[in-house]
């Protein structure tokens, strides 16, 4: 089933960056994602990348690479992505240690989650927390 441990997620946030290589470095080093795949053109443009966190993934690429999706995203603003992590405080410390801009430190929420907010180098907002509602099909 999509979205379960060991399966394929059914939703992939997809972002374009002016400097996709720097975004990949920040997402892996500061936010703990793992590279699943990175496809580059001959000139080094990131055509498509997949980064994994837990049982989810995000897709990203370089702005200005051409194609329908790139054109549709041309004037898009920053996006917000929520990522479930087991240890919010350790994850936050890793982000701080790698110079990530923290918008909200680890905070206990009324609905039972503990989470924090960070902004990546190109303005996207990343929320990391323990809130993981069960999806029922």
C-alpha positions in Angstrom: 0.0 0.0 0.0 1.3 3.5 -0.8 2.6 5.5 2.1 3.3 2.6 4.4 6.7 1.4 5.7 8.5 -0.2 2.8 6.0 0.9 0.2 5.9 3.8 -2.2 4.6 7.2 -0.9 1.6 8.5 -2.9 2.5 12.1 -2.5 5.9 13.7 -3.3 6.4 17.4 -2.7 8.3 18.8 -5.7 10.4 21.9 -5.5 12.6 23.8 -8.0 15.7 25.7 -6.8 17.9 28.3 -8.5 20.8 26.3 -7.0 19.6 22.7 -6.7 23.0 21.4 -5.8 23.2 23.7 -2.8 19.6 22.7 -1.9 20.6 19.0 -2.0 23.6 19.7 0.3 21.5 21.6 2.8 18.7 19.0 2.8 21.1 16.1 3.3 23.6 17.7 5.7 21.3 20.0 7.8 18.0 18.2 7.6 19.1 14.5 7.3 17.6 13.5 4.0 19.4 10.8 2.0 20.0 11.0 -1.8 18.0 8.3 -3.6 18.9 9.6 -7.1 20.2 12.7 -8.8 20.1 13.2 -12.5 22.2 16.0 -14.1 22.5 17.3 -17.6 25.9 17.5 -19.2 26.2 21.1 -18.0 25.5 20.1 -14.4 21.9 21.3 -14.2 19.9 19.1 -11.8 17.2 17.7 -14.0 15.6 15.5 -11.3 16.6 14.4 -7.8 14.8 12.3 -5.2 15.7 12.7 -1.5 14.3 10.4 1.1 13.4 10.9 4.8 11.8 8.0 6.6 9.1 6.5 4.3 8.6 9.7 2.4 10.5 11.6 -0.3 10.8 15.0 -2.0 11.6 15.5 -5.6 13.6 18.6 -6.7 15.4 20.1 -9.7 17.0 23.2 -11.0 14.9 26.2 -12.1 15.3 27.2 -15.7 15.9 23.7 -17.1 13.0 23.9 -19.5 9.9 21.9 -19.8 6.2 22.2 -18.8 6.7 21.8 -15.1 9.6 24.3 -15.0 7.4 26.8 -16.9 4.5 26.3 -14.6 6.7 26.8 -11.5 8.4 29.9 -12.9 6.8 32.4 -10.6 5.9 30.0 -7.8 6.6 31.3 -4.3 8.1 29.3 -1.5 6.4 26.0 -0.4 5.9 24.5 3.0 6.7 20.8 3.7 6.1 18.8 6.9 8.4 15.9 7.7 7.9 13.4 10.5 11.0 12.8 12.6 11.5 10.6 15.7 13.8 13.0 17.8 12.9 16.6 17.1 15.5 18.0 19.5 18.4 16.0 17.9 17.1 16.9 14.4 16.9 20.5 15.3 20.4 20.5 16.7 21.7 19.0 13.5 20.0 21.8 11.5 21.5 24.4 13.8 24.9 22.9 13.6 24.8 23.2 9.8 23.6 26.8 9.8 20.0 26.4 9.0 17.7 29.4 9.6 15.4 28.4 12.5 12.1 30.1 12.5 10.7 28.3 15.6 12.7 26.2 18.1 11.4 22.8 19.2 7.9 23.5 20.7 5.3 21.3 22.2 2.0 21.8 20.4 -1.5 21.6 21.9 -2.4 18.7 19.6 0.4 16.5 21.0 3.2 17.1 18.5 6.7 18.5 19.2 8.0 20.4 16.2 10.2 23.1 14.8 10.3 25.3 11.7 13.3 26.1 9.5 13.7 28.0 6.2 15.9 26.7 3.5 18.4 28.8 1.5 15.7 29.7 -1.1 12.8 30.5 1.2 10.9 27.2 1.5 9.6 26.4 5.0 10.3 23.0 6.4 8.4 21.8 9.5 9.9 18.8 11.4 7.9 17.1 14.1 6.4 14.1 15.7 2.8 14.5 14.4 2.1 11.5 12.2 -1.6 11.0 11.8 -2.7 7.6 10.6 -4.0 7.7 7.0 -7.0 5.4 6.5 -7.9 4.4 3.0 
